Amino acid sequence: MEEIYLAGGCLWGVQEFLRHLPGVFQTEAGRANGTQLDTQEGDYDGYVECVKTVFDSNLVTVGELMAYLFEIIDPYSLNQQGNDVGEKYRTGVYSLNSNHLKQASDWIAQRPDSAKILVEVRPLTHYLRSDEAHQNRLTRCPDENCHLPKELLHKYKK
């Protein structure tokens, strides 16, 4: 199993979408590349809302995960997805595995619109699990507001 951290705006919808993908075995809502040691501490510290995604690379590749991510994001938007605005809602791909980052960068580079894409591809420097209230939020509370339509959230649900 491998881990990659995907950001696509509000993590509730991103987690709900990713958890149903083939080859994905576990997801966890969290924060990447901030500096705080706990989710209850003070002000915004530069983190991005993300979903830790545990996957089997024999069943789904990083390139395929990128294609799935691009189904639910506006890759040309800076710090905004839907009505969620702010630096923590930027889009990105983060990993401790440099090969994951190369595959993600190569996937973006091969697109004809690559010069306009604003999706970060960066090493994971810090990860913090979100509070329990945010874990699988849309599974537990399906009527909560989400920037993604339900039919897209569950496109791959079996």
Secondary structure, 3 states (H helix, E strand, C coil): CEEEEEEECCHHHHHHHHCCCCCEEEEEEEEECCCCCCCCCCCCCCCEEEEEEEECCCCCCHHHHHHHHHHHCCCCCCCEECCEECHHHCEEEEECCHHHHHHHHHHHHCCCCHHHCCCEEEECCCEEECCHHHCCHHHHCCCCCCCCCHHHHCCCCC
